Amino acid sequence: MKKLLLLAIAVMGSWASNAQVFIGTVADTTNEPMLMASVAFLNPSDSTVASFVITDNDGKFRSGRLSDGNYIFQVSFLGYETYSTTVTVGENGTPPDLGVIKIRPALNTLSEVVINGQRIPVLINKDTVEYNASSFRVQADDNVEDLLKRLPGIEVERDGSITAQGQEVQQVLVDGKEFFGGDPTVATRNIPADAVERVQVYDRQTDDAMFTGVDDGERSKTINLELKEDRRNGYFGYAEGGAGYAEDRYPFMGKAGVHSFTNTTRVSVLTNVNNINDYGFSFGDFRDMSGGGGGMGRGGYMITVDGSESIPLNYSGPNDGLYFSGATGVNLNWDPNRNHRFNASYFYTHLDNFTTTTENSREFVGNTEIVGRRESEENSISNNHSFSINHRSDLDTMNRIEFKANGSYQAGFSNSTVFEQRDIEGQGTLQQSNRSTNSENNNTGANFNLNYIHKFNNAGRLLTIRSGLNLTDRESQGEWQNNNAFPLDNDVDSLFQSRQDLTFNRVYSASAAYSEPIARKHLLEFTASLSSNSENLRRNTSDVYSGGFLEEFSPNFSMTESTRGLALAYKYTGEKHNLDVSVRGNMYTQGAVESRLESTITPRNYTYLLPNINYNYNMSSFSRLSVNYSTNVQLPELTQLLTLRDITNPLITYVGNANLEPQYTNSLWAHFGSWNSFAGYGWWGFINASRTDNVISTSQTIDDQYVRTFTPENFDNPSYSVRGNVSYNRSFNSIGLRSRAGLNSSWSRSPNRINGALNEQSNTAAGGSLGLSNLNQDIIEVSVGGEWNMNWSEFSLQEQLNQQYFSQSYYVNFDWTPFKGFGIESGVNMNNYSNASFAEDQFVPVWNANIRYNLSKTGTAQLELTVSDILNQNRGVSRFGNLNAIIERNTNSLGRYVMITFLYKFNSNMGGGAEEGRGHREEIRMVH
């Protein structure tokens, strides 16, 4: 491992030793230093960027390291004429000190500068940064995500999340419009890089603020992709397919995207099918395919059908299981004129997963230690249809109406088998269990919102009315067969139960807000709100052996909730400071009836005052402080209140608690950032702390046969959570390296109960990361780094459960493009998991490599050979602790395979083609 890291650093160092750095100062004609002037060194063959920086407060700049050759030296600033000359690196070349470069005001100062025959790579206008996409080299198969990685000041993480000028990008627009609902990764991973003319990064106001002219202080970091002219009126797209070989199967993949745009209409179609664990277009799609991430109740209690309780302190290895997936999406934008905008999208997603799992555990009941082993197989299939519609109409300059709707239909099937055994050392086997489950589910949901805004003649005086309706219907049915033996007691029991659940949920909401300006930049807002929620659960349970109906396990349970609220807010919006202080008074009503067994929960009323403070301080274009204090109330859910026993797994029983009350949370969040990504440095950090009173947590009872019963209850002991992170980036132009370092820590404490005794679990984590990469990546790109995390878990009741976890991961990525149209890429990820509670550490190295070759000079066709997991070591690993156990889990994962893929890109102007050059890849994409 150390040899690999040292070799990668040596490669970067040897490259840096054969390069030159230029320095200088930019001033205007009065010798006044120019802050934030753009300084670029361009390759003369295609005007792509070799190095880019901006000037500091004194107008000074220092370039990145440049290898031997000629470069176009360019200085630009909004409203000034662009300065351009040629510099040479090498023997008898241009001296490294370029002195003072004076730029003159443009004769006709406009909001935008256009220089014929010259390409300005980056233009900065106040809080907007605009990149000329053609100034940054991309490969034939590169998408927008690859392009963004080339742009100074923008960073793309492995999961596709984007940070620009120190802030997370929340939405990506295409020509100013949403693309498939605004999910950033759908746009960045499915639009070709060569279709983009310009990339604009800015802080976007809310739609309401832009319409009303009243700045509400809310901002979202936004990227707008401005397409090339020939792509705005015509069609473009790509098709990619591949097949390969693995020891136990034949991997394949196919995906395509077609985009057809006119001045008023844009239609996009995307499709993807594969068996290499590429889930689709974004994490959100995978979440929808796999069931929406449900299970976590509002009170923070989660339990699955086999009773696995989830407690924080869990870090996992690669994604688990083998997946066959397919997805298709259609997006339509129609803007007949400036006052009307219509957007609609539809997704169909299919997911077929097969997972095998082995678990080893050490569990404790008092001073008794129990050793467990669990083996399981599960196959699940789901099909999901989802849609969204958004229509906005400006009736005139004073009135706007907007309608939004989204919905989904999901049908799924799963079956699983589980063998589980628990032994008491020196005594023998306590439990043996064989279980099988078959289940089907159909879920339908829809959400409708209608909003109206009216502006009065007095600027800042507004009336906003919002209404919403949410409908959810769920139907599930299944069979659970359990055969359990207790050898120490010579006892055997079995259960073969079928169950059908029908759940209906209806939520209505409405609010009206009136804003009144009391002075310039000062505003008062009054809000009244109302919501009503009705939920019904009908369960029919039968004994498959006898065919009899089990009435005691078949409730017909209805719950009603309502919330009525009044709020008063004071808002101040200045150039640098923004303050929002509000107080809400909410009255909650909750009641329930069990009609089949005639039991009720008498309606109960709760009243809370909920203060909120939000403050933003924009110290400069590159420094910002944000602080937020908020309060929140969470009511118990229907399944937490349900008092009837759930015994689908007789070894683990869940019993609701009709006496649960709401929990109340105070949260404080602060973020500070100071950055100048163009000059090569920046740091930012955040801290988030919360306290929850009357917290809903778990009470667990364990009998002599290790049969467990879970019940939620309110605890007098509050729960706490604190989390913080600090990151620092720095580019060292003198040696041609970019560095990124980070520190993170967290602490939490929550109460629970085991056999009536109070147990407080505390989790502490601390870690750091470090990454290095070379700056000039035209021919060779090398990146190395690592991440280290330490976790401590302490239990007040059972100290033998106290644990320490240590995980470390390293990566080395190498990309070499010896000539245009040909490249070699390789990367290794190494993960190591250790825990003093287990005998051996877990080491998982994953090594991938590929070779790519352009079949056409225009880059429209490319062939690629990929070898994934060369060492065949990929596997899912996790070690974690829960209420009274230490568990190690291993799952099957995608292993070694070889694949050849072919990519073809097309557009209505096929004479254009893709710009050739080496592609930028922050790291090799690891497929698990």
Disulfide bonds with the S-S distance in Angstrom:
none
